Amino acid sequence: MEGKVALVLGLANRWSIAHAIAKAFIREGAQVILTYQGERQKQTVEELAAELKVQQVLPCDVTQDAQLDALANELKGQGTMLNAVVHSIAFANREDLSRPFLETSRAGFALAQDVSAYSLVAVARATSPRMAATGGALITMTYLGSTRVVENYNVMGVAKASLEASVRYLAAELGPSNIRVNAISAGAVKTTSARGIRDFSKMLEGGAKVAPLRRNTDPAEVADAAVFLASDLGRGVTGNIIYVDAGMQIMGFALTE
């Protein structure tokens, strides 16, 4: 990725998948731009940026169109052209993840869809003009709960299904501009946000027993897949869901003693 510029949205802490991706991009020679949401995240992201030797950190709350417009204008004003954009953003109310899906509130459903799915559309609209000259790659993060019922994943699974459908529609519309849109379906990874899922530790324990590779997913593996999709190695791949989950997605019933 030498000479490429990548915008990474969603880096919240050093345990986030976005952090692993930013680290891998930098390892491969890319120039990385990070964003933060609100003043509460600013210091943390700036400290991580200093560790990673990222030279630019910009504010962006993906639920605010004005901030997305400001991000686009800032990049345009600097003359920055992007080669890759990583959307690693999802959110649902903790109570909507801990109670039965049937009891999901209307407001909670809308919030999960807005932050976890619609934000990809909004980010694509804001950043695709900065890739149009040479094309590029837009990458988002999803999970198996989009197509299978995963206990306690609930409203987030529905939001991820919407996100994956958005990937396909965006890939079709942006393809003529040589912009590729893909999602990485990562296995269960112990991130801060994942701790909001009830019994997540049991999910990790069970996954390691059932997955063909008999282990959980390493964030570095997800990051390397992102490098592939963002680089010229992935130039023919668009509209796809790439599974990086130790093979978990192929499994059905697990027979145990």
C-alpha positions, 0 to 999 in steps of 0.5 A: 500500500505504499503511496496510498492514503486510507481514512479509518473511521471507528478507532475507539481504543487499542483493542478495536478492529479499526486499530488493528487495521490502521496498524496493518495499513501503516505497516504496508506503507499507507498514509492513514487518517483517523477520525474521532467522535466527540471530545470524549474520544479525541484525546484517546484517538490522538494518543493512539495516533501518536503511537501509530505515527498517524499525522492527521486526526479529524473529527467525525460523528457519522450520525451528523450530516454536517460533520460528514460534510465538514470532513469531506470539505476538509479533505477537499481543501487539503487536496487529499485523494483517498485510496481506501476508506474503512468503516468500522462503526456499529452501535446498539443500546445495551438493553436492546442486546440483553432482552429478547428481540421481540422487545426491541424498542422502536427507537432502539431499532432505528438507532442501531440501523442509523449508526450501524448501517445507514452510516455506511451510505452516508460515509460513502456519499461523503468520501467517494468524490475523494476517490473518483479520480483513481478509484478506491476501496470502501470496507466495512465490518460485519458479523455472522449474526447478519445471516444466522440467529446468534443468541443475544446479538438481536437488533445488531444482527438485523442491522448487520443484515441491512449493512450487508445489503447496503454493501451490494447496492453501493458496489453496484452504483460505485463500480463504474467509478472503479470504487470497490465496496466489500465487508469483512465478516470477522469472527467473535473478537474481544473488543470493548463494544463486544462486551455489551453482548450478554454472555459474550465470553461464552460465545468466545469459548464455544466458538473456539471449540466449534470453529474448524481451526479450533480457535477464535479470530485474531484482529490481525487476521481481519486487518490483513484481509483489509490490506488485501481488499484495500490494495491492488491485490483485491482489485477484482473483488467488490460487493462481497462478504469476506469471512475471516472467522476461523471457518465458523460460518460453515458450521451447522450443529456441533455434536458434543459428548 
